[in-house]
Amino acid sequence: MTTPLRVPAAFLAAVLIAVNPACSRPQSHAPNGTSPGSVEAAETAYFRFDLAQASAIYEHVWADRDSTDRDRAKAGSQLARFAVLFEQDIGRARKLLSGAEEIEGERVSALLTLARIEREHGDYARALAAAERAAASSGTPIERVEADTEFAWAVLESASAAILRGEVDKVDHELLSDAFGRIRSVLDVRPGVLDPSLVGLELALILGKGSAVLDAWNSYFHVAPGTVPTGVLERPGLTLARLTPDWNGEMPAQGTRTELVQALAGSRMFRSAALLASLGHATDTPPDPGIRDILAYTDYLAAIDRITSAFYRASAAGAGDSTRYRGDLEREAAALWPRLHWPQEPPQFSSSAFAAELGRRFGTQIELKTANGHFGLHMGHRVIDEDYQVEQYGQKATLNFIALDLMVSNGYSSWFWDGRANVGGWADNPVITQIRPAYAGAGVENWERITDPKLRTEAEEEIARHAAMDLELARKDPAGYLPGLALRVGFEATERVRAELEAGGLEGADLRLAFIAEVERIDFESSIIAHEGRHAIDARQAGNSLRSSATKEYRAKLSEIAFSSAPFLAIDNGILSRNIGDGTAHGTANQRIMEGLVQWMERHRTTIDGLDSSLPLLPQLDLLSDDQLREAFRSLDPMAS
């Protein structure tokens, strides 16, 4: 499996990185024509883990008065993040952001960065002040949403710190209500975004607003209206749906409160569970041993986060000691072991026994490994752990799919990139492990591209601008990458998903959440069940005879479209790609597919409605029906014949 890292669209051309843990280093290249002293060059160095070069270029851009205001602001903000992340120098970060705040048009961005830095530093008053200034300066709806989210984060972190210390009386409920109102407004228009959903859930817990807890939970896990999640999340979801509507204000009775805490923990939201447990037992020890386990485990997670951040910081400075780090992790594990509830005396401690026990009790998955050339901890919680029976062309295989969420650490790479890119998962066929937060934004981005007036106009203009260019490109290379076609196919496919859901009577926030869930379902159906399922089938049927990675990917990509319920949305996710013909396994497979599609269209000219035979064929790919596209892919597959 060579799942790409989830990175912002602006970096996809520059940073193409496989998340196979065996990958020794990222394969990234500076964009053509990039100045060695530009923000783009700094970004390229950063995503190559070259902190010294990235810092030097950012410093140059920041000091260069000939740089554009936008580039200077970007450089100042990134240097501020570096100061905190790598050096813990909050003073320098504040100074840099104070300068960036004065740059015309960049004030809100700088203030949002400052609010986040202050919140993570634990100075909640400064974080609130920065978020308030950002809200007051917001010029667009999205800026106001981000400012209100940062404000709510700061209020929540301040309140939760007091609650978990047993100081419930120090919580400012008026401020909490203000933050809750803001985040509810955010979720009313932007359900499905993870951070606001989690903030909204925990604020609702503290304020005792049960129905809002359920709404935020559904938003976080992308549970579409009228549906119930399956597997790990089914029982917690049903419990919350049963208990939260009747909870409004007063703390529930002990039995109900215990069920709610256990449902949150069953959802792997351990800090949320600990908050509710602590609210109910501010001054005494919870009587339920399972609740005591949750509180002890939450303390352990916080300790692991601190230890791991310190190790990563040392590693960035070239002084990371993996042996010492392993020892620190084991000491925390050994300290938690006797704190857990056992029917009798705790069994003999060992690292393997500990990992297995946490997996059983809390759904924890712990892996220490080298990814992208750097050693680190991949530790999260299983929110999906399902076996899937895959059948294609009469051949069968079984896949085990695991989705990890509520991450403690997603490896050194994700920490180093500060959330701007993330390890997306790994495979040890037939076990597929995916990091859910790395993928949870895809449906959101698709939705906003077709519904936000500014983004939609930009997309339509770009599609129109590329139309003539695509024809010229196709005349030179009939099977090459066509940027306009890729944009148009993705845009039209997502429009169809929305139209079908609207036809079913959905609207507003319900429509948005259903759209996000449906886009994720389609992606899972094609990229996991069909694509990875084909790898599993080929492994069973062909053994080692398929030695070419390009051939393996070619066959899996054919299945990806042939067995998709929305083939044009599926083909937009990694086949109509810039990597066509770049010599990599995926690029070689995609080129072979494009050549096959052009040949199929040539043979079926008379059956394609609206086809203009005087023009190159590939730019007209979207004239095919869903059935024709699936038929074309099946015709290329030796297993289908």
N, C-alpha and C positions, 0 to 999 in steps of 0.2 A: 504493500500500500504506500502510495506517495501522496498523501493528503497535503495540500498547500497550507501554509500558514495563513491565517486570516489577517490581512493587513488592509489599511485604508486604500481606497481605490487609487489615490494619487501615487501610491508606491508600488502598485502591482507591476508596472513596467520595469521598475528599478530593482525590486526585491522579490525574487522567486526562490522560495526556500521550502524544501521538503521537511516534513516533521517526522520522518522516519528517524528514530533515535540513533540509528547506525550512521546517519549522515554526519560527516565529520566537520563540515563547515558550510555556511550559507553560500549559495551561488547568486551573487548580486553584482550588478554592473551599473556604473554611472550612466545616466541618460546621455545620448549623443548630444554634443554641443554644450555640455554643462561646463560652466566656468569652475576652475579649481577653487575659487574663493567664494562660491555661491552657496546659498542655503541648500540647494539640491545636492551639491557635493558633500556638504556636511551631513545631510540625511543619509546619503549612500555610505559614508564612512561609519556613521552611527549604527546602521543596520548590518554592517560588517563587524561590529564589536570593536571598532577602532575609536575608542573614547578620546585618546589624545588628539588624533587628527580632527575628529568632529568638533571637539572643544576649541581647538585652535581656529578652525574656519568660522565657527559661530562667533568667537571673540572678534575676529577680523570684521565680519559683517556688522556686528553690534557697534564697533568703533568707527566704521566707515560711513561718514556722512553722505557719501555718494550712493550708498545702498538705498533701495526704496524703503519707505516707512514700514510697509508690510513685512519686508524681509528683516529689517532691524527688530521689529516687534517679535517676530518668530524667533530670531536668534536670542533676544533677551529672555524670552519666556523659557526657551529650551535650556539656556545656561542656568536659569533659576532652578529648573527641575534637576539639572545635574548637580547643582550646589547642595540641594537637599538630599537627593537620592544617593549620591556617591560620597559626599563630604559632610552631610548633616550640618551644613552652614546656613542656618535660617536667616542670619543677618545679611549675607550676600544676596540670598534669594530675594529678600524684601527690597534691597537697594536696586537690583536689576528690574524688578517688576514695577517699582516706583517710576523708573525711567520709561519703561515700556508703556505704562499707563498714560504718560503725557503725549504719546504719539497719536496724532489725529487718526481716528477711525479704528484704533486698536485698543481703546480703553477697556471695553467690556472683556475682551479676550484675556488681557493682562490681569484684570480683577478676578476673573473666574479662576485663573491659574493660582493667584494669590490666595483666594478663598480655600482652594483645595489644599495648598501647601500648609496654610495655618491650621486647617482642620486636622490634617494628618500629623502635624506637630503638636496638637493638643491645645492650641490657643484658640478656643472656640469663640471668644469675644471678638478677636481680630478677624476670624473667619466670617462671622456674622456681619461685621462691618463691611468687609470686602464684598460679600454677596449682596448686601443691601445697596452698595454703591453700583455694583454691576446691574442690578435690577433697575435702579433709577436711570442708568445710562443706556439701557437696552433700546436698540433702534428697530429690532425685528422680533417677531413672536418667538423664534427659536432661541434668541439671546435671552429673552425673559424666562422662557422655560428652563434654560440652563442655570440662570441666576437663582430662580426659585428652588430648583433642585439642590443647588449648593447650600442655600440658606437652610433648607430642611435637613440636609445632611449634618450641618453644623449643630443645629438644635438637637437632632437625634443623638449624635455622638456625645454631646455634653450630658444629656439626660440619661443615656444608657450607662455612661461611666459612673454616674452617681448611683443609679439603681443597682448595678452589679457590685458596687462597694457597700450596699446596704443603706444608702443615704437617700431613700425615696423622698423624704421631706424636703430635700434641697432641689427637687425638680420644679421648674417654672412652668406651670400648666398653661398659663396665658400664652407664653412663647410657643409651647407645644401646639396649642390650638391654632396659632397663626401659621406655624410650619405645616401642620396637617392640612389646613385649608389650601395652602399653596400647592402642596404635592397632590392633593385630590384634583385640583384644577389641571395639573400636569397630566395625571393619569386619565382624566376625562377625555383629553385630546390625543394622548400618546401612550395608550396601554401597550404592553409588550416590551417596553424598554426595561432592562433588568434593574439598574440602579434605582430609578425612581420607584419601581415596584417594591423593592426590598425596603426602601426608606418608608414608603407609605404603609407597608405591612407593620413595621415595628412602631411607627408613630400611632397607628390604630390600636395596636396591642396595649401601649402605655395608656392611651385615653379610653380604652374599653369600648371601641367602636367595632363590634363584631362583623357587621356586614361589609365594612371597609377592609377588614382583615381578609375575608374571603375574596373580595374583588382584587385586592393586591396580590394574593396568592395565585389566583387564576391568571393575572397579568404576568407575574413572574414566570410561571411555567407554561404560558401560552395555551391555556385551556380555553378552547372556543366555547361560546355560549351554547348551553344545552348538551354539552359533552362531559364525560368523566374520564380522567386519565386512567391508564391501565398500569399493571405491574407495581413497582415500588410505590408510586404516588397514589394508587387507587384508594387504599384504606385511609391515609391521611386526608385526602381530598373529600371523601365521603364523610369523615368525622367532622371536618371543618364546615362542610355544607350543612350538616345536621345541627351543630352547636352554635355557630356564630350568629345566625339571624336573631336569636333571642338574647344576645349579649349586647347591652347598651349602657355603658357607664359603670355600674357596680361590678366589683370583682366577682366572678362566678363562684359558686360553692366549690368546696375542695375537690369533690369527685369530678365535676365538670372541668375545673381548672386543670386537674391532672390529665384528663383526656386531651384537652387542648394542647398542653405542653408536649404530651407524647405524640400528638399529630404533627406538631411543628418539628419535633426531633425526627419523626418518621419521614418528614419531607427533607431532612438533612439541614434544616435551618436551626442549627444548634444555638447560635447566639440569640435568636428570636425566642427559642424555647427557654433559654436561661433567663431572659428578660422577664417573661411572663411568670416563671417560677419564682424569681426574685421579688417581683411585685407582690406575689401572694405570701411570701415568707421573708419579709424585710428584716425581721429581728430574730427569727427562730430557724431551726434546721428543718428542711422539708421531711415529712415522715416517710414519704414513698421512696424506697431505695432506687427505683428507676430514675426519679427526679434528681436524687443525689448524684447518680452516675452522670446525668446530663450536665450538671453544674461542674463536676470534676473534669469531665471531658472538655467542656468549654474553656476552662482554665488551661488545660493541657494544650489546646489549639492555639490559644494566645501566646503561650510560651514557645511553641514551635515556630510561630510566625516571627517572633522576636529573634530567636536563634538563627533562623534561616536568613532573615534580612541581614543580620550581622555577617554571616558567612558570605553571602553574595557581595556585600559591600567590600569585604576583604578580598574576595576573588577579583573584583573589578580593579582593585589596586595591585593585583598580582601577588597577594599574600594569603589567599584562601588555603586553609589546611583541611582537606577533606577527611583525614583520619580524626582530627580533633572534632570536626563537625559531626561525624558519625557517633563519636563518643558522647557528645552533648545531646544528640537525639536519643541515644539509648538511655542516658541518665533520666531524661524526662519521661520516657516510656516506663522505666523501672519505678519511678516515683508515682505514676498514675496507677500502676498495676494493683497495689494493695488498697488504693482508694475506691476501686470499683467494687460493686456488690457481688459477693460470691455466696452460693448456698452453704459452702463450708469454708475451709481454709483456702486462700488463693493457691492455685497450682504453681509449679515451678516456672519462674519467668524465663523467657528467651525472646529474642527479637522476632523469630518466626511465629511463636505462640502469640505474642502481642499483636502482630499484624493480623493474624487470623481472627483473634478475639475482637479487635476493633472492627474488622470487616463484618463479623457476625452481629455485633451489637449496634454499630453505628453506620454500617455501609461504607466504611473507610477503605480507600485503596491507597497504599503507600508504595512508591517506586523510587528508588535512588538510581539514577542513570545519567549517562552522558548524552546530551542532545545538542546538536549543532556545535559540537566541539567543547561543550562546557558541562561540568558535573553539577547536578542539582537534584532537588526534591520535587517529585510530581506527586502531590497528595491532594485528594479531593474525595467526594462522596458520590456513591452510585445512586443516581436518580432513575436510571434505566439499566436493567440487567436482564435481557431477554434472549431466548433462543428463537431463531427464525428458520423455518424450513423453506428452502429455496428450490424451485423447480424451473428449469429452462430447457425447452426442446426435449423433454423426457428425461433429462438428467437432474439429479438431486444432490443437495448438500445442506449442511446445517451451519448457520452462523450464530455466534454469540456476540451480541452488541451491548456494549457498556457505555453509558454516558455519565461523565463525571461533572459535578457542579459544586458550588459553594467551596471553591478551591482554597486550600491553605497555601499552596505554592504550585505554580505551573512551570517549574524549572527556572534555571538561571536566565534563559533567553527572554522569557516573558517578563521577568523582573527587570532585566537590563533595559528592555524596550519600553518599560513603564506603561504597559497596557496598550501601546500603539500597535503592537503586533503580538500574537500569541501562538504558542504551540497548539496545534489543532487536534492532535491525537496520534495514535500509532496502531500498528496491526501485528499480531502474531497469529496468522490465519489458523483456525477460523475465528479467533477472538479479535473483535474490532473495538478499540477504545477511542472515544471521542470526548474532547473537552467542550462541554455544552456552551459555556459563555463565548467561546471563540466563534461559534456559528449562530448564536441566538439573534444577532443583529441583521442577518440576511433578509428576512421577511420585512423587518422594519425599514431597511434601506429601499427595498423594492416598493413598499407602500408609499414612502415619502417621495420617491422619484416620480410616481404617477399622480400624486394628490397635492403635493406642495406646489403652488402656482409658479414660484420662481424656479424650482428644480425641474418641473415639467416643461416649462418654456425652454429652459436651457437644453434639456434632452431632445425636444422636438427640433430645436434649431440645429443641434449637432447632427441629428439624423439627416436633416435636409442638406446640411453642408457636406456630408460625406457621400450623398447619393451619387453625384457625378464622379467623385473620386473613386468610388468602388468600381464603377464601370471601367475606368482607365486601369485600375489595378488588376481587374479580372482579365482584361485584354492582354496584359503582360504575363500574368500568372493565373490561369483559369481556376486553380485550386488553392490559391493563397489566402492569407488572412485579409478579411474585409471589415474594417472597423465599423462602417455604417451598417452593414448587415447584422453584425453582432449587437449593436445598439438597438436596431429596429426589432430584431427577433425577441430580445429580452423585454423591450418595452411593450410590444404587442402581446406577448405571452402573459405578462403580469396584468395587463388590462383585461384579458380574457378571464383570468381568475377572479378579479374584482367584479366583473360584469355577471359572472355566474352566481356569485354569492349575493350580489344585489338583487338578482332575479328571484332569489329565495326569500327575500323580504328583510334582509339584514341592513342596518344603517348605523351611522355614528360609530361610537367606540366598539360596539359589538361587531360591526362589519370589519373594522380594522383588526381586531383580535382574531376573528375568524380567518381573515386573509393571511395574517402572519402564520397561524397554525397550518393553513392549507399549503402555503409555500414551503414550509418546513416538511410537511408530509410528502409533498412531491419530491423534494430534494432527498429525503430519506429513502423513499421508494426507489429512486434512480441511482443515487450515489452509493448507498449502502446495500440495500437488498439486491438490486440488479447488478451493480458494478462489483462490489465485494463478493456477492454471491457467485458471480461468474468466476472470480479468482478461485473461490473454494471448489467450485465444480471442476474447473480446469485442473486444479491440484489433485483432485481425486481421480479424474479420468486420464489425464496426460502425465501425471507424476512430474518428473524432471525433463520430459521431452520438450516442453516449451521453455527453452533456455533464454530466449530473447525477451527482455523486459518490454520492449516496444510491442512485440507480438501479444504478450499477456495484456498490456494496456489496450491494445487495439480490440481484442476480443471482449474485454470488459466494457469498453466504451460502446461497442455495438449493442451489448445487452442493455446498457444503461438507457438507450433510446428505444430499443425494440420493446422493452417491457415497462415503459413509462406511460402513465395515464395522461401526462401533459408533455409530450416529447419536445415541443419547442422551448418550453421552460427548461427542460433537462439539457438540451443541446447548448443552451446559453451558459450553462454552468460548467465550463471547462473544455468544451470541444471547439466552439467558435472562438478560439483563443489566439492571443498574440504569439503563442509559442508554436504555432503551426510551422513545421519544417525546421525547427531550431536545432535538431540533432539529439534532443533529449528523448527519453522513452515516450513521454506524453506528447511531445511535439511531433515525433515521427509517426506515432499512432494517429494523431489528428490529421496530419498531412495525407496519410493513406486513406483515411475516411473521406476527406474532402475530394480526393481524386475519384474515389468510388461513387460519391454522391453526384459529381458532375457527369460521370459515365451513365449512371442510372437515369438522370434527367435527360441526357441525350437520347437514351433508348425510349423514354416515355414522354417525349415532347408533346405528342398529340393528346395526352390524357391530363396534362397540367393546365387547369383553367387559368386563362389570362396570360400565359407565357408568350413573350415576344421573342421569336426565334432569331431575330436579327441582332439581339443583344447577348452578351455573355450570360451563361446559365446560372452560375453560383449566386450572383447578386439577386436572383429571383427565387432563391430557395424558399422564402416564406410564402410563395404561392402554393406550395404543396399543402395538402390536407394532413391532419394528424396521422390518418391511416397510411397515406402515401409515404410520409417520413418514416414511419415504423417499417413499412414494407421495404423501403430502400435500405435501411440498416439490416434487416433480416437477410436481404439478398446478398449482402457482403459477408455474411457469417457462415463459415464452413459447417458449424454445428447445426445451423438451421436446415441445411440441405441434406 
